[in-house]
């Protein structure tokens, strides 16, 4: 009894709630789990998941499939221009008023999860400012922190990290590109033999156009692992409780963080918030597509090598597959409900959507979808599957009066399909956005300059 009283005195009235959720237990008598993934499987009534593909060992019996002849076991995709009741979508008004909300609901419930209605607000602070150079351009560099209001649950703090580099001599507000970036933790050392890629950096390329470049650290919004789901913005909004199956995962959280950056740009005199694009590679390429789907204020997107869970079709057995995303190493990107599609009796063909549905949610805004060469190390993301999904989304762009891809067959590497609002290019390198940056910026300039003063 004395020990209990001491604990109560230390915790206080509010902290008792934190003490009460110190394990991953549903209710008294329910089992305590070692990790959140096991708990989510229990909630969904799943005992075993099908294994994902092995991408490292060609001798492994479940090594990733790269044979195009066997890559497309479910060739029929869910229709884009058809309501759930089978009614054809025949106009832009029907898409916006009926079909798009249907797709958003499916992605909320089954794929990426729902953002709570009462997520706390963010207060931005400039913590450092300095002058410098980006290539030949004199710039002002600001380090900013977005402090998330944690007054309702002070046990979790979320400080969003962002760096903004803008031209020092710009006469007025300029367009901007917001990049999701990896920022190494203290003490991190690059792998042996690693060196920065040659040529100008993305910041130098963007500033050479007279625009601003912002770099958002997504892991400052939400950790990139399942253990962090009771921390970060997901944990803060949930007051430290573990997720329900429809709750948001890291991809929605990172997209939420990008929206908060855009909020700040709307208050600035130096950035034109109506002309901001969002860019990312790999898992952050997935985040770009999710951001574009849910945040209509972004003017355009540049998604590179996003793979499974992003622009690659779930209904293809090539490179990474759905079961990899549903496993304990990556499930935190998604809603808990997503896991059930990796457990019998459900499978890929039971998904109510596919990647073409996600890409279509950017329409009619400009979207640049990129990949590298499978032979250069980008095979895991299934470049052909990314092209197929992008081509399928063209029908929605065209319904809305924009231009989709001009061809249905994947072009030769290095050929940019950039004449319309929906663009695709497979560059000649591997798992990087580097070779596609100049092509994307040419693509973006067409729209940013046209929108000046609108």
C-alpha positions in Angstrom: 0.0 0.0 0.0 2.8 2.4 0.9 4.4 1.7 -2.5 1.2 2.5 -4.3 0.7 5.7 -2.4 4.3 6.8 -3.3 3.6 6.0 -7.0 0.4 8.1 -6.9 2.3 11.0 -5.3 5.0 10.9 -7.9 2.7 10.5 -10.9 0.1 13.0 -10.0 -3.5 13.1 -11.3 -2.5 13.4 -15.0 0.5 11.2 -15.0 -1.5 8.3 -13.6 -2.9 7.9 -17.1 0.6 7.6 -18.5 1.4 4.9 -15.9 -1.8 3.1 -16.8 -0.7 2.6 -20.5 2.8 1.5 -19.8 2.3 -1.8 -21.5 0.6 -2.9 -24.8 -2.5 -4.3 -23.1 -6.0 -4.0 -24.5 -7.9 -4.6 -21.2 -7.4 -6.4 -17.9 -6.8 -10.0 -18.6 -5.6 -9.4 -22.1 -2.0 -10.5 -22.9 0.9 -8.1 -22.8 2.9 -8.0 -26.0 6.5 -7.5 -26.7 5.9 -5.2 -29.6 3.1 -3.2 -31.2 3.1 -5.4 -34.4 2.2 -8.5 -32.4 -0.5 -6.5 -30.6 -2.0 -5.3 -33.8 -2.1 -8.8 -35.2 -3.9 -9.9 -32.0 -6.5 -7.0 -32.4 -7.2 -8.2 -36.0 -7.4 -11.8 -35.0 -4.4 -12.8 -37.1 -2.2 -15.6 -36.0 0.3 -15.7 -38.9 1.3 -13.5 -41.9 2.5 -14.7 -45.2 6.3 -14.0 -45.5 7.6 -11.2 -47.5 10.2 -11.5 -50.3 13.9 -11.8 -49.5 15.7 -9.0 -51.4 19.2 -9.9 -50.5 20.0 -13.5 -51.1 19.3 -15.0 -54.6 19.6 -18.5 -53.2 16.8 -17.9 -50.7 13.7 -20.0 -51.6 11.6 -16.8 -51.2 13.9 -14.5 -53.1 12.3 -11.5 -54.8 10.8 -12.2 -58.2 12.1 -10.2 -61.1 10.7 -12.3 -64.0 8.3 -10.1 -65.9 6.5 -13.2 -67.2 5.2 -14.1 -63.7 5.1 -10.6 -62.2 1.4 -9.8 -62.9 -0.7 -12.4 -61.2 -3.7 -10.1 -60.8 -3.9 -8.0 -64.1 -7.3 -6.5 -63.4 -7.1 -3.4 -61.3 -9.9 -1.8 -59.3 -11.7 0.7 -61.6 -10.9 4.4 -61.1 -13.8 5.9 -62.9 -16.5 3.8 -61.3 -18.3 4.3 -58.0 -18.4 1.5 -55.5 -22.0 0.8 -56.6 -20.8 0.4 -60.2 -22.0 3.7 -61.5 -19.7 5.1 -64.2 -17.9 8.4 -63.3 -18.5 10.5 -66.4 -17.6 14.1 -65.3 -15.1 16.1 -63.3 -17.9 17.0 -60.9 -18.7 13.4 -60.2 -15.0 12.6 -59.6 -14.6 15.5 -57.1 -18.0 15.1 -55.3 -18.3 11.3 -55.3 -15.4 9.1 -56.5 -12.6 11.0 -54.9 -14.2 11.0 -51.4 -14.9 7.2 -51.8 -11.2 6.6 -52.5 -10.1 8.8 -49.6 -12.3 6.8 -47.3 -10.8 3.6 -48.5 -7.3 4.8 -48.0 -8.2 6.1 -44.6 -9.7 2.9 -43.4 -7.6 0.3 -45.1 -4.2 1.7 -46.1 -2.8 4.8 -44.4 -5.1 5.4 -41.5 -7.2 8.3 -40.2 -5.7 11.5 -38.8 -7.6 12.5 -35.6 -9.7 15.6 -35.7 -8.1 17.1 -32.7 -4.4 17.0 -33.6 -2.6 19.8 -31.7 -1.4 22.9 -33.4 2.2 23.9 -34.3 4.1 27.1 -33.4 7.1 27.7 -35.6 10.3 29.3 -34.3 13.5 30.4 -36.1 16.3 29.0 -34.0 19.2 30.1 -36.2 19.6 32.3 -39.2 22.7 32.9 -41.3 23.9 34.1 -44.7 25.7 31.8 -47.1 25.9 30.5 -50.7 24.1 27.8 -52.6 26.4 27.4 -55.6 26.7 31.0 -57.0 23.5 32.2 -55.3 23.7 34.3 -52.1 21.1 32.9 -49.7 19.6 33.2 -46.3 19.4 30.0 -44.4 17.0 29.5 -41.5 16.8 26.6 -39.1 13.3 26.3 -37.8 11.5 24.2 -35.2 7.8 23.6 -35.2 6.8 23.2 -31.5 3.7 21.0 -31.3 1.3 22.0 -28.5 1.5 19.2 -26.0 -0.4 20.9 -23.2 -3.0 18.1 -23.1 -0.3 15.4 -22.8 3.0 16.9 -21.6 4.8 13.5 -21.4 5.4 13.6 -25.2 7.2 16.5 -27.0 7.3 16.9 -30.7 9.6 19.5 -32.3 9.5 19.4 -36.1 12.9 20.2 -37.7 13.1 22.1 -40.9 15.7 24.1 -42.8 14.7 26.8 -45.3 17.2 28.2 -47.8 15.9 31.2 -49.8 17.5 33.7 -52.2 18.9 36.7 -50.4 18.0 39.1 -53.1 14.6 38.0 -54.2 12.3 41.0 -54.8 9.2 39.2 -53.6 7.8 35.9 -52.6 9.3 33.0 -54.5 8.2 29.4 -55.3 9.6 26.7 -53.1 10.3 22.9 -53.1 9.8 21.1 -49.9 12.0 17.9 -49.6 11.6 15.1 -47.1 15.2 14.4 -46.0 17.1 11.9 -43.9 19.1 13.7 -41.3 21.6 11.4 -39.5 21.3 11.1 -35.7 24.3 12.2 -33.6 27.2 9.8 -33.9 26.0 8.3 -37.2 28.7 7.4 -39.6 28.2 6.7 -43.3 28.9 3.2 -44.6 32.4 2.5 -45.6 33.2 3.8 -49.1 30.2 6.2 -49.2 30.7 9.6 -50.6 28.3 12.4 -51.6 27.1 12.2 -55.2 28.9 14.4 -57.6 27.4 17.6 -59.0 25.2 20.3 -57.5 23.1 19.5 -54.5 19.3 19.7 -54.8 19.4 22.9 -52.8 21.9 24.4 -55.3 19.7 23.3 -58.2 16.6 24.8 -56.7 18.2 28.1 -55.7 19.7 28.4 -59.2 16.1 28.8 -60.4 15.5 31.7 -58.0 13.3 29.5 -55.7 13.5 28.5 -52.1 14.3 25.0 -50.9 13.0 23.6 -47.6 14.2 20.4 -46.0 11.8 18.7 -43.6 13.1 15.9 -41.3 10.1 13.5 -41.2 11.5 11.5 -38.2 11.2 14.6 -36.1 7.5 14.3 -36.7 7.1 10.6 -36.3 9.8 7.9 -35.8 10.4 5.5 -38.6 9.7 2.4 -36.6 6.9 0.6 -34.8 8.3 1.1 -31.4 7.8 4.9 -31.8 4.1 4.7 -32.5 3.3 5.7 -28.9 5.6 8.7 -29.3 5.8 11.4 -32.0 2.7 13.1 -33.3 0.8 9.8 -33.5 1.6 9.1 -29.8 0.9 12.7 -28.7 -2.5 12.8 -30.5 -3.3 9.5 -28.9 -2.1 10.5 -25.4 0.4 7.7 -25.3 -2.1 5.0 -26.1 -1.4 2.3 -28.7 -3.1 2.6 -32.0 -6.5 1.2 -33.1 -6.5 -0.6 -36.5 -7.8 2.5 -38.4 -5.4 5.0 -36.8 -2.8 6.8 -38.9 0.7 5.5 -39.5 4.0 7.2 -40.2 3.3 8.1 -43.8 0.1 10.1 -42.9 2.1 11.6 -40.0 4.9 12.8 -42.3 2.3 14.2 -44.7 0.7 16.0 -41.8 4.1 17.5 -41.0 4.4 18.7 -44.6 1.1 20.4 -44.3 2.2 22.2 -41.1 5.2 23.6 -43.1 2.8 24.9 -45.7 0.8 26.6 -42.9 4.0 28.4 -42.0 4.8 29.4 -45.6 1.3 30.9 -45.8 2.3 33.3 -43.1 5.7 34.3 -44.7 6.3 37.2 -47.0 9.3 35.6 -48.7 7.7 32.3 -49.9 4.7 32.0 -52.3 2.7 29.3 -50.6 0.5 28.8 -53.7 3.6 27.6 -55.6 5.1 24.9 -53.4 6.1 21.5 -54.6 6.9 18.5 -52.4 9.7 16.0 -53.1 11.0 12.7 -51.7 12.8 9.4 -52.5 11.9 5.9 -51.5 9.8 5.8 -48.3 9.8 9.6 -48.6 8.6 9.2 -52.2 5.7 7.3 -50.7 5.2 10.2 -48.3 5.0 12.6 -51.3 2.2 10.7 -52.9 0.3 10.6 -49.6 0.9 14.3 -49.1 -0.4 15.1 -52.5 -3.5 12.9 -52.0 -4.5 14.6 -48.7 -3.2 18.1 -49.0 -4.7 20.0 -52.0 -2.7 23.2 -51.3 0.5 21.6 -52.6 0.9 22.8 -56.2 2.9 19.7 -57.4 4.8 16.6 -56.4 8.0 14.8 -57.3 8.0 11.2 -56.1 11.0 9.1 -56.7 11.4 5.3 -56.5 8.5 5.0 -54.0 7.9 1.3 -54.6 5.4 -0.8 -52.6 3.1 1.3 -50.5 3.7 4.1 -52.9 3.5 4.1 -56.7 4.2 0.4 -57.4 1.1 -1.8 -58.0 0.2 -4.1 -55.1 -1.1 -6.6 -57.6 2.4 -7.4 -58.9 4.9 -9.9 -57.7 8.0 -8.0 -58.6 10.6 -6.9 -56.1 9.1 -5.9 -52.7 5.6 -7.1 -52.1 2.7 -6.3 -49.9 3.7 -8.9 -47.3 7.0 -7.0 -46.7 5.2 -3.8 -45.9 2.8 -5.6 -43.6 5.7 -7.2 -41.6 7.1 -5.9 -38.4 9.8 -3.7 -40.0 7.5 -1.5 -42.2 3.9 -1.9 -41.0 4.2 1.3 -39.0 4.0 3.3 -42.2 0.4 2.1 -42.7 -2.9 1.7 -40.8 -3.1 -1.4 -38.7 -5.9 -2.7 -41.0 -3.4 -3.0 -43.8 -1.8 -6.0 -42.2 -4.9 -8.2 -42.8 -4.2 -8.3 -46.5 -1.1 -10.3 -45.8 -3.0 -13.0 -43.9 -5.2 -15.7 -45.3 -7.9 -15.7 -46.4 -7.3 -12.2 -47.7 -4.8 -11.4 -50.5 -3.7 -8.7 -52.9 -6.7 -9.0 -55.0 -9.0 -8.2 -52.1 -7.6 -4.7 -51.8 -10.3 -2.2 -52.7 -7.7 0.1 -54.3 -4.2 0.0 -55.9 -1.4 2.4 -56.5 -3.0 3.9 -59.5 -5.8 5.1 -57.2 -3.2 6.9 -55.0 -1.6 8.6 -58.0 -5.0 9.7 -59.3 -5.7 11.6 -56.1 -3.0 14.2 -57.2 -5.0 15.1 -60.3 -5.2 17.5 -62.0 -2.1 19.0 -60.3 1.3 18.4 -61.8 3.0 15.2 -60.6 6.4 13.9 -61.6 6.9 10.2 -60.9 10.5 8.9 -61.2 12.5 5.6 -60.8 15.9 4.4 -61.5 17.1 1.3 -63.3 16.5 -2.1 -61.9 20.0 -3.1 -63.2 21.5 -0.2 -61.2 20.0 -1.2 -57.9 16.4 0.0 -58.1 14.7 -3.3 -58.9 13.3 -3.7 -55.4 10.8 -0.8 -56.1 9.5 -2.4 -59.3 10.0 0.4 -61.9 7.7 -1.2 -64.4 5.0 -1.5 -61.8 5.4 2.2 -61.0 5.0 3.1 -64.7 2.0 0.9 -65.1 0.2 2.6 -62.1 1.1 6.0 -63.4 -0.2 5.2 -66.9 -3.5 3.9 -65.4 -4.0 7.1 -63.4 -3.9 9.1 -66.7 -7.6 8.5 -67.2 -8.4 10.6 -64.2 -6.1 13.4 -65.3 -7.7 13.5 -68.7 -11.2 13.5 -67.2 -10.2 16.6 -65.2 -8.9 18.4 -68.3 -5.2 17.7 -67.7 -2.8 15.6 -69.7 -1.7 12.1 -68.6 1.0 10.0 -70.1 1.0 10.0 -73.9 1.9 6.3 -74.2 0.9 3.0 -72.5 4.2 1.2 -73.0 7.1 1.9 -70.7 9.6 4.1 -72.6 13.3 3.5 -72.9 15.3 4.6 -69.8 16.3 8.3 -69.9 13.2 9.2 -71.9 11.1 11.8 -70.0 7.4 11.8 -70.5 6.9 15.4 -69.3 4.6 17.1 -71.7 1.6 16.9 -69.6 0.6 17.4 -65.9 1.3 13.7 -65.1 5.0 12.9 -65.9 7.2 9.9 -65.7 10.9 9.3 -66.2 13.2 6.4 -65.5 16.7 7.8 -65.2 19.9 5.9 -65.9 21.1 5.6 -62.3 19.9 3.6 -59.3 18.0 4.4 -56.1 18.3 8.1 -56.2 16.4 11.2 -57.4 19.7 12.9 -58.4 19.5 12.4 -62.2 15.8 13.4 -62.3 16.2 16.6 -60.4 17.1 18.9 -63.4 14.3 17.3 -65.5 11.8 17.8 -62.6 12.8 21.4 -62.2 12.3 22.1 -65.9 8.9 20.4 -65.5 8.1 22.5 -62.4 9.2 25.8 -64.0 6.5 25.5 -66.6 3.9 25.6 -63.9 5.5 27.9 -61.4 6.2 30.6 -63.9 2.8 30.3 -65.4 1.3 30.7 -61.9 3.2 33.8 -61.1 0.9 36.5 -60.0 -2.3 34.4 -60.3 
